[in-house]
Amino acid sequence: MLPEITSSVPVLILWAVLGYLLGSIPFGLLLTRAMNLGDLRSIGSGNIGATNVLRTGNKAAAAGTLILDGGKGAVAVLLARLAG
């Protein structure tokens, strides 16, 4: 059985927008640009994820991308838990 939704529609829309914005941060692209590793979209598979960042040869950037991308999910879960 699903829990009853007690929040108002504007609050639910706000959470949806915040979740979308949080998930849309391209940490792989941002880190490779900050480290002058080139345009990640033109390297390897063209994906902006940690595996393709690793293809640039920079393990630190790949680890940072992995941690920050995983952190996006963790932050979303923490915010949801705090919101009740």
C-alpha positions as CSV (number, residue, x, y, z in Angstrom):
1,M,0.0,0.0,0.0
2,L,1.3,3.4,-0.9
3,P,1.6,6.2,1.7
4,E,-0.9,9.0,1.6
5,I,0.4,12.2,0.0
6,T,-0.4,15.1,2.4
7,S,1.7,17.9,0.9
8,S,0.1,20.6,-1.2
9,V,0.5,20.6,-5.0
10,P,2.9,23.7,-5.0
11,V,5.1,21.9,-2.4
12,L,5.3,18.8,-4.6
13,I,6.0,20.9,-7.7
14,L,8.8,22.6,-5.8
15,W,10.4,19.3,-4.7
16,A,10.1,18.0,-8.3
17,V,11.9,21.1,-9.6
18,L,14.6,20.9,-7.0
19,G,15.2,17.3,-7.8
20,Y,15.4,18.0,-11.5
21,L,17.9,20.8,-10.9
22,L,20.0,18.7,-8.5
23,G,20.1,15.9,-11.0
24,S,21.0,18.1,-13.9
25,I,24.4,19.2,-12.6
26,P,26.9,17.7,-15.0
27,F,29.8,17.2,-12.6
28,G,31.9,15.2,-15.1
29,L,31.7,18.0,-17.6
30,L,32.4,20.7,-15.0
31,L,35.4,18.8,-13.5
32,T,37.0,18.1,-16.9
33,R,36.6,21.7,-17.9
34,A,38.0,22.9,-14.6
35,M,41.1,20.6,-15.1
36,N,41.6,21.6,-18.7
37,L,41.1,18.0,-19.9
38,G,39.1,19.0,-23.0
39,D,35.5,18.6,-24.0
40,L,34.3,15.4,-22.4
41,R,31.6,15.0,-25.0
42,S,34.1,14.6,-27.7
43,I,36.2,12.0,-25.8
44,G,35.5,8.2,-25.7
45,S,31.8,7.4,-25.6
46,G,30.8,11.1,-25.4
47,N,29.0,10.4,-22.1
48,I,29.7,12.9,-19.2
49,G,29.9,10.2,-16.6
50,A,32.7,8.9,-14.4
51,T,33.7,6.1,-16.8
52,N,34.3,8.5,-19.6
53,V,36.1,10.9,-17.4
54,L,38.4,8.0,-16.6
55,R,39.1,7.7,-20.3
56,T,40.8,11.1,-20.2
57,G,43.5,9.5,-18.0
58,N,42.8,11.6,-15.0
59,K,41.9,9.3,-12.1
60,A,41.3,12.1,-9.7
61,A,38.7,13.7,-12.0
62,A,37.0,10.4,-12.5
63,A,36.9,9.7,-8.7
64,G,35.6,13.2,-8.1
65,T,32.9,12.8,-10.7
66,L,31.9,9.4,-9.2
67,I,31.7,10.9,-5.7
68,L,29.8,14.0,-6.7
69,D,27.4,12.1,-9.0
70,G,26.7,9.7,-6.2
71,G,26.4,12.6,-3.8
72,K,23.6,14.0,-5.8
73,G,21.5,10.9,-5.1
74,A,22.5,11.0,-1.4
75,V,21.5,14.6,-1.1
76,A,18.1,13.9,-2.7
77,V,17.4,11.1,-0.3
78,L,18.5,13.2,2.7
79,L,16.3,16.1,1.6
80,A,13.4,13.7,1.2
81,R,13.9,12.3,4.7
82,L,14.2,15.8,6.2
83,A,11.0,16.8,4.5
84,G,9.2,13.9,6.1
